[in-house]
Amino acid sequence: MIEKNKKTGHLPLILRLSMVFVALSLFIVPLSLGVFIYFNAPAAGGIPHFFTEHDGITNDENGNYFFEVRRGESAMSVGNRLESAGFIKNRYFWYFLCRFGNEHLKTGTYRLEIPSSQIAIYRLLVSGVQILHRVTVPEGVTLKKTARILEEAGICSADDFISATADRQIIDSYKIPNDTMEGYLFPDTYLFPSGFPAARALKAMADNFFIKIEKIEPSVVSMNPVELNKKVILASIVEREYRVADEAPLMAGVFYNRLNIGMALQSCATVEYVITEIQNKPHPSVILNRDLEIPSPYNTYLVPGLPPGPISAPGEVALNAALKPERTDFFYFRLDDPQSGRHYFSKTLDEHIKAGQLLPKGGF
């Protein structure tokens, strides 16, 4: 039995303090738990709002939401964007989770399940687990073909991608002196999430291009954009002409020889580009004489010099050939062996014509 102080009739101080503490605990613990449950719960309404692609947030027609954690972005910045878009109720609770969590947010694009609690979103963004699809863009394809590949893979719409390739702001950011990004998207295998913004897919491929070309020839970083563009245009032609990798530098040498004396390049690949990409016709099985007469600045049978822009996406072999051509006296080549893909190179037109009488028709 607890005895009261005989003089005051009160309980001992230590006991009174203990009772106050118990009373406060019975009030504070449920209150704290309630606050935790409230702020951790999915945002009211369940559907995010007030966001654009510039916020690093996108959605698709299937109701999927994609959120990008940007490189070097702070947890506070992520929380602000999540709250502004309506994914979470309170950014301060988000700061609390990130402050006392054991892991850091990882850069990338994530598919958010809606509705989701703040803890569920936090666990996703620290997991690094993203929804990605492997997409291969082959060497030598055009922007239109690249757009179709991405659309078929569910990455973005072909129309959005084509629009992005002609975005002047994006083009200027890479200092490309053309009207589109043709030739400046590196053919490679990429990992993109479904419903990825077309502009971001485009930039990923363009960034890859400049990384790869600098590895091939470090001096390109100081090269004049117009001069670099000439190299890329030639590489795009070589890409469509060569079949055997070790012949690519020799083909580039032939083209440079022709350019140096003002001779027409006479590349069938440029005529194919006119037919398929400008006239929007099916790819021809053979190039006819009348095709060589199609009026276009891209028709290198009619117009001497380089075409106005690249005609395809050159890969590493073609870029290396254009940047490091083989010195040669040859001015002509034609297909020698269709099975092996090798060509016959010659110095004079007479030699080229004689070779044509002995070899299968092809080349120029």
Sine and cosine of phi, psi and omega as CSV:
sin_phi,cos_phi,sin_psi,cos_psi,sin_omega,cos_omega
0.00,0.00,0.73,-0.68,-0.02,-1.00
-0.99,0.12,0.81,-0.59,-0.02,-1.00
-1.00,-0.08,0.64,-0.77,0.07,-1.00
-0.99,0.13,0.37,-0.93,0.09,-1.00
-0.89,0.46,0.82,-0.57,-0.09,-1.00
-0.89,0.45,-0.52,0.85,-0.04,-1.00
-0.99,0.16,-0.67,0.75,-0.09,-1.00
-0.98,-0.19,-0.39,0.92,-0.06,-1.00
0.98,0.21,0.18,0.98,0.00,-1.00
-0.99,-0.17,0.34,-0.94,0.09,-1.00
-0.95,0.30,0.38,-0.92,0.04,-1.00
-0.84,0.54,0.54,-0.84,-0.05,-1.00
-0.85,0.53,-0.71,0.71,-0.04,-1.00
-0.87,0.49,-0.59,0.81,-0.01,-1.00
-0.95,0.30,-0.64,0.77,0.03,-1.00
-0.89,0.45,-0.65,0.76,0.04,-1.00
-0.90,0.44,-0.63,0.78,0.01,-1.00
-0.90,0.44,-0.63,0.77,-0.02,-1.00
-0.93,0.37,-0.62,0.78,0.05,-1.00
-0.89,0.45,-0.68,0.73,-0.01,-1.00
-0.88,0.47,-0.68,0.73,0.02,-1.00
-0.89,0.45,-0.67,0.74,-0.01,-1.00
-0.90,0.44,-0.70,0.72,0.02,-1.00
-0.90,0.44,-0.64,0.77,0.00,-1.00
-0.88,0.47,-0.66,0.75,0.00,-1.00
-0.90,0.44,-0.40,0.92,0.02,-1.00
-1.00,-0.03,-0.71,0.71,-0.12,-0.99
-0.95,0.31,-0.67,0.74,-0.06,-1.00
-0.87,0.50,-0.77,0.63,0.04,-1.00
-0.89,0.46,-0.60,0.80,0.01,-1.00
-0.90,0.44,-0.71,0.70,0.00,-1.00
-0.89,0.46,-0.66,0.75,0.02,-1.00
-0.89,0.45,-0.64,0.77,0.02,-1.00
-0.91,0.42,-0.67,0.74,0.03,-1.00
-0.89,0.46,-0.68,0.73,0.01,-1.00
-0.87,0.50,-0.74,0.67,-0.02,-1.00
-0.89,0.45,-0.64,0.77,-0.04,-1.00
-0.90,0.43,-0.78,0.63,-0.08,-1.00
-0.97,0.25,-0.42,0.91,0.02,-1.00
-0.98,0.20,-0.37,0.93,-0.04,-1.00
-0.90,0.43,0.41,-0.91,0.05,-1.00
-0.83,0.56,0.50,-0.87,0.00,-1.00
-0.87,0.49,0.51,-0.86,-0.01,-1.00
-0.87,0.49,0.63,-0.78,0.02,-1.00
1.00,-0.07,-0.55,0.84,0.08,-1.00
0.98,0.18,-0.35,0.94,-0.04,-1.00
-0.93,-0.38,0.87,-0.50,0.02,-1.00
-0.88,0.48,0.37,-0.93,-0.05,-1.00
-0.50,-0.86,0.10,-0.99,0.09,-1.00
0.82,0.58,0.87,0.49,0.09,-1.00
-0.52,-0.85,0.38,-0.93,0.06,-1.00
-0.70,-0.71,0.09,-1.00,0.04,-1.00
-0.87,0.49,-0.51,0.86,-0.01,-1.00
-0.92,0.40,-0.34,0.94,0.05,-1.00
-0.99,0.12,-0.01,1.00,-0.04,-1.00
0.97,0.23,0.39,0.92,-0.03,-1.00
-0.76,-0.65,0.75,-0.66,0.04,-1.00
-0.67,-0.74,0.25,-0.97,0.11,-0.99
-0.59,-0.81,0.26,-0.97,0.01,-1.00
-0.84,-0.54,0.01,-1.00,-0.07,-1.00
-0.93,0.36,-0.24,0.97,0.01,-1.00
-1.00,-0.01,0.06,1.00,0.03,-1.00
1.00,0.09,0.22,0.98,0.05,-1.00
-0.99,0.10,0.62,-0.78,0.04,-1.00
-0.90,-0.44,0.70,-0.72,-0.03,-1.00
-0.85,-0.52,0.78,-0.63,-0.06,-1.00
-0.85,-0.53,0.76,-0.65,-0.02,-1.00
-0.98,-0.21,0.81,-0.59,0.20,-0.98
-1.00,-0.04,0.92,-0.38,-0.11,-0.99
-0.98,0.21,0.45,-0.90,0.00,-1.00
-0.88,0.47,0.79,-0.61,0.04,-1.00
0.98,0.19,0.08,1.00,-0.06,-1.00
-0.97,0.23,0.63,-0.77,-0.01,-1.00
-0.99,0.16,0.35,-0.94,0.05,-1.00
-0.88,0.47,-0.56,0.83,0.01,-1.00
-0.90,0.43,-0.68,0.74,0.01,-1.00
-0.90,0.43,-0.66,0.75,0.03,-1.00
-0.88,0.48,-0.70,0.71,0.01,-1.00
-0.88,0.47,-0.65,0.76,0.03,-1.00
-0.88,0.48,-0.68,0.74,-0.02,-1.00
-0.94,0.34,-0.62,0.79,0.02,-1.00
-0.90,0.44,-0.67,0.74,0.00,-1.00
-0.94,0.34,-0.69,0.72,-0.02,-1.00
-0.88,0.48,-0.59,0.81,-0.02,-1.00
-0.99,0.14,-0.22,0.98,0.03,-1.00
1.00,-0.04,0.30,0.95,0.03,-1.00
-0.99,0.17,-0.53,0.85,-0.02,-1.00
-0.78,-0.63,0.32,-0.95,-0.03,-1.00
-0.99,0.16,-0.64,0.77,-0.18,-0.98
-0.57,-0.82,0.84,-0.55,-0.04,-1.00
-0.94,0.34,-0.45,0.89,-0.02,-1.00
-0.94,0.34,-0.58,0.82,0.09,-1.00
-0.91,0.41,-0.58,0.82,0.06,-1.00
-0.89,0.46,-0.69,0.72,0.03,-1.00
-0.86,0.51,-0.65,0.76,0.01,-1.00
-0.87,0.50,-0.72,0.69,0.01,-1.00
-0.87,0.49,-0.72,0.70,-0.05,-1.00
-0.94,0.35,-0.56,0.83,-0.03,-1.00
-0.93,0.38,-0.63,0.77,-0.08,-1.00
-0.97,-0.23,0.02,1.00,0.09,-1.00
-0.97,0.25,0.35,-0.94,-0.05,-1.00
-1.00,-0.06,-0.07,1.00,-0.07,-1.00
-0.78,-0.63,0.41,-0.91,0.03,-1.00
-0.99,-0.11,0.44,-0.90,0.08,-1.00
-0.91,0.41,0.62,-0.78,-0.06,-1.00
-0.94,-0.34,0.71,-0.71,0.00,-1.00
-0.85,0.53,0.65,-0.76,0.05,-1.00
0.48,-0.88,-0.01,-1.00,0.03,-1.00
-0.92,-0.38,0.78,-0.62,-0.10,-0.99
-0.84,-0.55,0.55,-0.84,0.12,-0.99
-1.00,-0.04,0.87,-0.49,-0.04,-1.00
-1.00,-0.08,0.76,-0.65,0.09,-1.00
-0.98,0.17,0.79,-0.61,-0.04,-1.00
-0.89,-0.45,0.80,-0.60,0.00,1.00
-0.99,0.12,0.41,-0.91,0.04,-1.00
-0.63,-0.78,0.54,-0.84,0.06,-1.00
-0.96,0.26,0.29,-0.96,0.01,-1.00
-0.89,0.46,-0.63,0.78,0.00,-1.00
-0.90,0.43,-0.64,0.77,0.01,-1.00
-0.90,0.44,-0.66,0.75,0.02,-1.00
-0.92,0.40,-0.67,0.75,0.02,-1.00
-0.87,0.49,-0.73,0.69,0.00,-1.00
-0.88,0.48,-0.59,0.80,0.03,-1.00
-0.92,0.39,-0.70,0.71,-0.09,-1.00
-0.96,0.28,-0.31,0.95,0.09,-1.00
-1.00,-0.08,-0.19,0.98,-0.04,-1.00
-0.97,0.23,-0.51,0.86,-0.06,-1.00
0.98,0.22,0.09,1.00,-0.03,-1.00
-1.00,0.09,0.93,-0.36,-0.02,-1.00
-0.91,-0.41,0.38,-0.92,0.06,-1.00
-1.00,-0.06,0.97,-0.25,-0.08,-1.00
-0.81,-0.59,0.52,-0.86,0.05,-1.00
-0.86,-0.51,0.69,-0.72,0.01,-1.00
-0.99,0.12,0.85,-0.52,-0.02,-1.00
-0.81,-0.58,0.81,-0.58,0.01,-1.00
-0.96,-0.27,0.84,-0.54,0.07,-1.00
-0.97,-0.25,0.94,-0.35,-0.08,-1.00
-0.94,0.34,0.34,-0.94,0.09,-1.00
-0.92,0.39,0.58,-0.82,0.10,-1.00
1.00,0.09,0.03,1.00,0.01,-1.00
-0.99,0.15,0.34,-0.94,0.04,-1.00
-0.99,-0.10,0.09,-1.00,0.03,-1.00
-0.87,0.49,-0.66,0.76,-0.02,-1.00
-0.89,0.45,-0.66,0.75,0.01,-1.00
-0.94,0.35,-0.60,0.80,0.06,-1.00
-0.89,0.46,-0.67,0.74,0.02,-1.00
-0.87,0.50,-0.67,0.74,0.00,-1.00
-0.92,0.40,-0.63,0.78,0.02,-1.00
-0.87,0.49,-0.71,0.71,-0.02,-1.00
-0.92,0.39,-0.63,0.78,0.01,-1.00
-0.92,0.39,-0.68,0.73,0.00,-1.00
-0.90,0.44,-0.46,0.89,0.03,-1.00
-1.00,0.09,-0.07,1.00,0.01,-1.00
0.98,0.18,0.31,0.95,-0.04,-1.00
-0.99,0.17,-0.80,0.60,0.01,-1.00
-0.37,-0.93,0.21,-0.98,0.00,-1.00
-0.97,0.23,0.54,-0.84,0.00,-1.00
-0.88,0.47,-0.64,0.77,-0.01,-1.00
-0.90,0.44,-0.67,0.74,0.03,-1.00
-0.89,0.45,-0.63,0.78,-0.02,-1.00
-0.92,0.39,-0.70,0.71,0.01,-1.00
-0.88,0.47,-0.65,0.76,0.04,-1.00
-0.88,0.47,-0.66,0.75,0.00,-1.00
-0.91,0.42,-0.56,0.83,-0.02,-1.00
-0.93,0.37,-0.30,0.95,0.02,-1.00
-0.95,-0.30,0.18,0.98,0.02,-1.00
-0.94,0.34,0.91,-0.42,-0.09,-1.00
-0.87,0.50,-0.60,0.80,-0.01,-1.00
-0.91,0.42,-0.67,0.74,0.03,-1.00
-0.92,0.39,-0.71,0.70,-0.01,-1.00
-0.86,0.52,-0.72,0.69,-0.02,-1.00
-0.92,0.39,-0.50,0.87,-0.01,-1.00
-0.90,0.43,-0.41,0.91,0.04,-1.00
-0.98,-0.20,0.07,1.00,0.03,-1.00
0.85,0.53,0.67,0.74,0.01,-1.00
-1.00,-0.08,0.85,-0.52,-0.08,-1.00
-1.00,0.08,0.67,0.74,0.00,-1.00
-0.78,-0.63,0.07,-1.00,0.00,-1.00
-1.00,0.02,-0.23,0.97,0.04,-1.00
-0.64,-0.77,0.01,-1.00,0.01,-1.00
-1.00,-0.06,0.21,0.98,0.00,-1.00
-0.78,0.62,0.77,-0.64,0.04,-1.00
1.00,0.00,-0.22,0.98,-0.09,-1.00
-0.94,-0.34,0.27,0.96,0.08,-1.00
-0.93,-0.37,0.91,-0.42,-0.14,-0.99
-0.95,0.31,0.78,-0.63,0.04,-1.00
-0.95,0.32,0.86,-0.50,-0.12,-0.99
-0.25,-0.97,0.00,-1.00,0.10,-0.99
-0.99,-0.16,0.81,-0.59,-0.07,-1.00
-0.87,-0.50,0.40,-0.92,0.09,-1.00
-0.90,-0.44,0.93,-0.37,-0.02,-1.00
-0.79,-0.62,0.53,-0.85,0.12,-0.99
-0.98,0.17,0.33,-0.94,0.08,-1.00
-0.90,0.44,0.55,-0.83,0.03,-1.00
0.92,0.39,0.44,0.90,-0.02,-1.00
-0.95,0.30,0.65,-0.76,0.01,-1.00
-0.85,0.52,0.74,-0.67,-0.05,-1.00
-0.84,0.54,-0.66,0.75,-0.03,-1.00
-0.90,0.44,-0.58,0.82,-0.02,-1.00
-0.96,0.27,-0.58,0.82,0.09,-1.00
-0.90,0.43,-0.67,0.74,0.03,-1.00
-0.86,0.51,-0.73,0.68,-0.03,-1.00
-0.91,0.42,-0.58,0.81,0.03,-1.00
-0.88,0.47,-0.65,0.76,-0.02,-1.00
-0.96,0.28,-0.59,0.81,0.04,-1.00
-0.94,0.34,-0.66,0.75,0.06,-1.00
-0.86,0.51,-0.67,0.75,0.01,-1.00
-0.89,0.46,-0.63,0.77,0.02,-1.00
-0.85,0.53,-0.77,0.64,-0.08,-1.00
-0.95,0.32,-0.48,0.88,0.09,-1.00
-0.92,0.39,-0.71,0.70,-0.05,-1.00
-0.93,0.37,-0.66,0.75,-0.06,-1.00
-0.94,0.33,-0.51,0.86,0.06,-1.00
-0.94,0.35,-0.55,0.83,0.06,-1.00
-0.92,0.38,-0.58,0.81,0.02,-1.00
-0.93,0.37,-0.72,0.70,-0.02,-1.00
-0.59,-0.81,0.99,-0.13,-0.06,-1.00
-0.82,0.57,-0.43,0.90,-0.06,-1.00
-0.94,0.35,-0.19,0.98,-0.04,-1.00
-0.91,0.42,-0.38,0.92,-0.01,-1.00
-0.90,0.43,-0.45,0.89,0.01,-1.00
-0.96,-0.26,0.10,0.99,-0.03,-1.00
-0.98,0.19,0.63,-0.78,0.08,-1.00
-0.85,0.52,0.71,-0.70,-0.03,-1.00
-0.82,0.58,-0.59,0.81,0.01,-1.00
-0.93,0.37,-0.65,0.76,0.01,-1.00
-0.92,0.38,-0.67,0.74,0.05,-1.00
-0.88,0.47,-0.63,0.78,0.00,-1.00
-0.87,0.49,-0.61,0.79,0.03,-1.00
-0.89,0.46,-0.64,0.77,0.02,-1.00
-0.91,0.42,-0.66,0.75,-0.03,-1.00
-0.92,0.38,-0.64,0.77,0.03,-1.00
-0.87,0.50,-0.74,0.68,-0.01,-1.00
-0.90,0.43,-0.65,0.76,0.03,-1.00
-0.87,0.50,-0.61,0.79,-0.01,-1.00
-0.92,0.40,-0.52,0.86,0.05,-1.00
-0.96,0.27,-0.71,0.70,0.04,-1.00
-0.85,0.53,-0.64,0.77,-0.01,-1.00
-0.84,0.54,-0.62,0.78,-0.03,-1.00
-1.00,0.10,-0.21,0.98,-0.05,-1.00
-0.99,-0.16,-0.65,0.76,-0.13,-0.99
-0.98,0.20,0.48,-0.88,0.10,-0.99
-0.86,-0.51,-0.51,0.86,0.02,-1.00
-0.92,-0.38,0.80,-0.60,-0.15,-0.99
-0.83,0.56,-0.63,0.78,-0.09,-1.00
-0.95,0.30,-0.17,0.99,0.06,-1.00
-1.00,0.00,-0.25,0.97,-0.08,-1.00
-0.85,0.52,-0.74,0.68,0.01,-1.00
-0.89,0.46,-0.54,0.84,0.02,-1.00
-0.94,0.34,-0.65,0.76,0.07,-1.00
-0.88,0.47,-0.67,0.74,0.03,-1.00
-0.87,0.49,-0.63,0.78,0.03,-1.00
-0.89,0.46,-0.64,0.77,0.04,-1.00
-0.89,0.45,-0.71,0.70,-0.01,-1.00
-0.90,0.45,-0.67,0.75,0.02,-1.00
-0.90,0.44,-0.61,0.79,0.05,-1.00
-0.87,0.50,-0.67,0.74,0.00,-1.00
-0.92,0.40,-0.67,0.74,0.01,-1.00
-0.89,0.46,-0.62,0.79,-0.06,-1.00
-0.91,0.42,-0.42,0.91,-0.02,-1.00
-0.93,-0.36,0.18,0.98,0.04,-1.00
0.96,0.27,0.37,0.93,-0.02,-1.00
-1.00,0.04,0.62,-0.78,0.01,-1.00
-0.88,0.47,0.64,-0.76,0.00,-1.00
-0.93,0.37,-0.55,0.84,0.02,-1.00
0.77,0.64,0.80,0.60,0.03,-1.00
-0.99,-0.13,0.84,-0.54,0.03,-1.00
-0.89,0.46,-0.45,0.89,-0.01,-1.00
-0.88,0.47,-0.57,0.82,0.01,-1.00
-0.95,0.32,-0.55,0.84,0.04,-1.00
-0.93,0.37,-0.65,0.76,0.06,-1.00
-0.86,0.51,-0.64,0.77,0.01,-1.00
-0.88,0.47,-0.68,0.73,0.02,-1.00
-0.87,0.50,-0.70,0.71,-0.06,-1.00
-0.92,0.38,-0.75,0.67,-0.12,-0.99
-1.00,0.08,-0.63,0.78,-0.12,-0.99
-0.99,-0.13,-0.48,0.88,-0.01,-1.00
-0.99,-0.15,-0.72,0.69,0.03,-1.00
-1.00,0.07,-0.18,0.98,0.03,-1.00
0.84,0.54,0.64,0.77,0.05,-1.00
-0.98,-0.21,0.29,-0.96,0.04,-1.00
-0.88,0.48,0.42,-0.91,0.02,-1.00
-0.90,0.43,0.79,-0.61,-0.04,-1.00
-0.96,0.28,0.60,-0.80,0.06,-1.00
-0.95,0.30,-0.54,0.84,0.08,-1.00
-0.61,-0.79,0.45,-0.90,0.08,-1.00
-1.00,-0.03,0.86,-0.50,-0.01,-1.00
-1.00,-0.03,0.29,-0.96,0.00,-1.00
-0.85,0.52,-0.59,0.80,0.00,-1.00
-0.93,0.37,-0.45,0.89,0.05,-1.00
-0.92,0.40,-0.54,0.84,-0.01,-1.00
-0.93,0.36,-0.21,0.98,-0.03,-1.00
-0.98,-0.21,0.09,1.00,0.00,-1.00
-0.90,0.43,0.85,-0.52,-0.01,-1.00
-0.95,0.32,0.90,-0.43,0.02,-1.00
-0.23,-0.97,0.62,-0.78,0.07,-1.00
-0.90,0.44,-0.25,0.97,0.03,-1.00
-1.00,0.04,-0.18,0.98,0.00,-1.00
-0.99,0.15,0.98,-0.19,-0.08,-1.00
-0.98,0.18,0.06,1.00,0.17,-0.99
-0.99,0.12,-0.51,0.86,-0.03,-1.00
-0.99,-0.10,-0.58,0.82,-0.12,-0.99
-0.92,-0.39,0.88,-0.48,0.05,-1.00
-0.91,0.41,0.36,-0.93,0.02,-1.00
1.00,0.05,-0.11,-0.99,-0.01,-1.00
-0.98,0.22,0.49,-0.87,0.12,-0.99
-0.92,0.38,0.20,-0.98,-0.06,-1.00
-0.87,0.49,-0.46,0.89,-0.02,-1.00
-0.40,-0.92,0.08,-1.00,0.03,-1.00
-0.87,0.49,0.43,-0.90,-0.01,-1.00
-0.92,-0.39,-0.02,1.00,-0.01,-1.00
-0.25,-0.97,0.05,-1.00,0.06,-1.00
-1.00,-0.08,0.98,-0.22,-0.02,-1.00
-0.96,0.29,0.65,-0.76,0.06,-1.00
-1.00,-0.03,-0.19,-0.98,-0.08,-1.00
-0.88,0.47,-0.65,0.76,-0.03,-1.00
-0.89,0.46,-0.75,0.67,-0.04,-1.00
-0.93,0.37,-0.64,0.77,0.03,-1.00
-0.90,0.43,-0.67,0.74,0.04,-1.00
-0.88,0.47,-0.63,0.78,-0.01,-1.00
-0.91,0.40,-0.68,0.73,-0.01,-1.00
-0.94,0.34,-0.55,0.84,-0.01,-1.00
-0.99,0.11,-0.46,0.89,-0.02,-1.00
-0.72,-0.69,0.92,0.39,-0.05,-1.00
-0.94,0.35,0.42,-0.91,0.05,-1.00
-0.99,0.11,0.75,-0.66,0.06,-1.00
-0.94,0.34,0.75,-0.66,-0.09,-1.00
-0.42,-0.91,0.32,-0.95,0.10,-1.00
-0.99,-0.16,0.02,1.00,-0.03,-1.00
-0.97,0.26,0.57,-0.82,0.07,-1.00
-0.82,-0.58,-0.10,1.00,-0.08,-1.00
-0.65,-0.76,0.42,-0.91,0.20,-0.98
-0.42,-0.91,0.48,-0.88,0.08,-1.00
-0.57,-0.82,0.37,-0.93,-0.04,-1.00
-0.90,0.43,0.78,-0.62,-0.03,-1.00
-0.99,-0.12,-0.82,0.58,-0.07,-1.00
-0.79,-0.61,0.96,-0.27,-0.03,-1.00
-0.85,0.52,-0.51,0.86,-0.03,-1.00
-0.96,0.28,-0.70,0.71,-0.01,-1.00
-1.00,0.08,-0.35,0.94,-0.02,-1.00
0.99,0.14,0.18,0.98,-0.04,-1.00
-0.99,0.10,0.45,-0.89,-0.05,-1.00
-0.90,-0.44,0.36,-0.93,0.09,-1.00
-0.97,-0.23,0.81,-0.59,-0.04,-1.00
-0.96,-0.28,0.63,-0.78,-0.01,-1.00
-0.62,-0.78,0.35,-0.94,-0.07,-1.00
-1.00,-0.04,-0.54,0.84,-0.08,-1.00
-0.85,-0.52,0.32,-0.95,0.02,-1.00
-0.91,0.42,-0.62,0.78,0.02,-1.00
-0.87,0.49,-0.71,0.71,0.01,-1.00
-0.89,0.45,-0.63,0.77,0.01,-1.00
-0.90,0.44,-0.68,0.74,0.01,-1.00
-0.92,0.40,-0.68,0.73,0.02,-1.00
-0.88,0.47,-0.64,0.77,0.02,-1.00
-0.90,0.44,-0.57,0.82,0.00,-1.00
-0.92,0.39,-0.40,0.92,0.02,-1.00
-0.98,0.20,-0.32,0.95,-0.06,-1.00
-0.95,-0.30,-0.42,0.91,-0.11,-0.99
-0.94,-0.33,0.33,-0.94,0.08,-1.00
-0.85,0.52,0.52,-0.85,-0.04,-1.00
-0.92,0.40,0.68,-0.73,0.01,-1.00
0.29,-0.96,0.19,-0.98,0.02,-1.00
0.96,0.29,-0.35,-0.94,0.01,-1.00
-0.55,-0.84,0.00,0.00,0.00,0.00
